[in-house]
Amino acid sequence: MQWRLAVDGKAVEVRMAYDGVVGYLSVGPENVGGTRGGMQGSKVVMGIFDPDANIYSGAAWHNYIGPTGVSEHVIHATQSSFRHWKQAHNVTSLIDSSMAVTRCHSHMTFKTAIVAGV
């Protein structure tokens, strides 16, 4: 993971990379006092890779995570299973976000001043 303060000094620019193919990448600060090591209740930025939305989508697919892209999420305060917090935050503060996956590597980039309203 790489990050730097944006030129304007009011936002952070982040790049996460992995040497391989992923289904998702996610990053966010600890929710101090939250259970599961501060994970529950935390705000995260999540990049999702869905190679074919026609295969695993719709109401019949229990854990469908959504189309390829980057979005903000709030992890449920007591339920850590993704199905309990898979809905993206309703207002986004992400700027210039992207998620890309090739046969060789995966990466997510974004710029933001806040995550999920905080």
C-alpha positions as CSV (number, residue, x, y, z in Angstrom):
1,M,0.0,0.0,0.0
2,Q,1.2,3.5,-0.9
3,W,-0.3,6.8,0.2
4,R,0.6,10.4,0.2
5,L,-0.9,13.7,1.1
6,A,-2.5,15.3,-2.0
7,V,-1.1,18.5,-3.4
8,D,-4.0,20.6,-1.9
9,G,-3.1,19.3,1.6
10,K,-6.7,18.4,2.3
11,A,-7.0,14.8,1.0
12,V,-5.0,11.6,0.8
13,E,-4.2,9.6,-2.3
14,V,-4.0,5.9,-1.9
15,R,-2.8,3.0,-4.0
16,M,-3.1,-0.7,-3.0
17,A,-1.6,-3.4,-5.1
18,Y,-1.4,-7.1,-5.1
19,D,0.8,-9.4,-7.1
20,G,-2.1,-11.6,-8.4
21,V,-5.9,-11.6,-9.0
22,V,-8.2,-10.5,-6.2
23,G,-12.0,-10.3,-5.8
24,Y,-11.7,-7.3,-3.5
25,L,-9.2,-5.0,-1.8
26,S,-10.2,-3.0,1.3
27,V,-8.6,-0.5,3.6
28,G,-9.8,1.7,6.5
29,P,-8.8,2.9,10.0
30,E,-9.5,0.9,13.2
31,N,-12.8,1.7,15.0
32,V,-11.3,2.3,18.4
33,G,-13.4,0.3,20.9
34,G,-15.0,-1.8,18.2
35,T,-15.0,-5.5,18.5
36,R,-13.0,-7.9,16.4
37,G,-9.8,-5.9,16.8
38,G,-11.6,-2.6,15.9
39,M,-13.0,-4.0,12.6
40,Q,-16.7,-3.9,13.5
41,G,-18.1,-0.4,13.0
42,S,-15.1,0.9,11.0
43,K,-15.4,2.9,7.8
44,V,-13.6,1.3,4.8
45,V,-12.9,2.0,1.2
46,M,-13.4,-1.2,-0.8
47,G,-12.5,-2.0,-4.4
48,I,-14.5,-4.9,-5.9
49,F,-13.7,-6.9,-9.0
50,D,-16.5,-8.8,-10.6
51,P,-15.4,-10.4,-13.8
52,D,-18.9,-11.2,-15.0
53,A,-21.9,-9.6,-13.2
54,N,-24.2,-11.9,-15.2
55,I,-23.0,-15.0,-13.4
56,Y,-23.3,-14.1,-9.7
57,S,-25.8,-11.3,-9.4
58,G,-29.4,-10.5,-8.5
59,A,-31.5,-11.2,-5.4
60,A,-30.9,-15.0,-5.7
61,W,-27.2,-14.6,-5.0
62,H,-26.9,-14.3,-1.2
63,N,-23.5,-12.5,-1.0
64,Y,-23.4,-10.7,-4.3
65,I,-21.0,-7.8,-3.7
66,G,-21.7,-5.6,-6.7
67,P,-20.1,-4.5,-9.9
68,T,-16.4,-3.7,-10.4
69,G,-15.5,-0.4,-8.8
70,V,-14.5,1.4,-5.6
71,S,-16.9,2.4,-2.9
72,E,-17.2,3.4,0.8
73,H,-18.7,1.0,3.4
74,V,-19.4,1.0,7.1
75,I,-18.8,-2.5,8.6
76,H,-21.7,-3.5,10.8
77,A,-21.2,-2.8,14.5
78,T,-21.9,-6.4,15.6
79,Q,-22.2,-8.6,12.5
80,S,-18.9,-9.1,10.6
81,S,-20.3,-11.2,7.7
82,F,-20.2,-9.2,4.5
83,R,-23.9,-9.8,3.8
84,H,-24.7,-7.5,6.8
85,W,-22.8,-4.5,5.5
86,K,-22.5,-5.0,1.7
87,Q,-24.5,-2.0,0.8
88,A,-22.2,0.9,-0.1
89,H,-22.4,4.1,1.9
90,N,-25.1,6.4,0.4
91,V,-22.9,9.4,0.0
92,T,-19.4,9.1,-1.5
93,S,-16.4,11.4,-1.0
94,L,-14.1,9.4,-3.3
95,I,-12.3,11.3,-6.0
96,D,-10.7,9.6,-9.0
97,S,-11.2,6.1,-7.8
98,S,-10.4,3.0,-9.8
99,M,-10.1,-0.8,-9.5
100,A,-8.2,-2.8,-12.1
101,V,-7.3,-6.5,-12.3
102,T,-5.2,-8.2,-14.9
103,R,-3.8,-11.7,-15.2
104,C,-0.7,-10.6,-13.4
105,H,-1.7,-8.0,-10.7
106,S,-4.6,-6.1,-9.1
107,H,-4.7,-2.5,-7.9
108,M,-7.1,0.0,-6.4
109,T,-6.5,3.7,-6.3
110,F,-8.6,6.6,-4.8
111,K,-8.4,10.1,-3.4
112,T,-10.5,11.2,-0.4
113,A,-10.5,13.6,2.5
114,I,-13.1,11.5,4.5
115,V,-14.5,8.0,4.5
116,A,-18.2,7.3,4.9
117,G,-18.9,10.7,6.3
118,V,-16.1,10.7,8.9
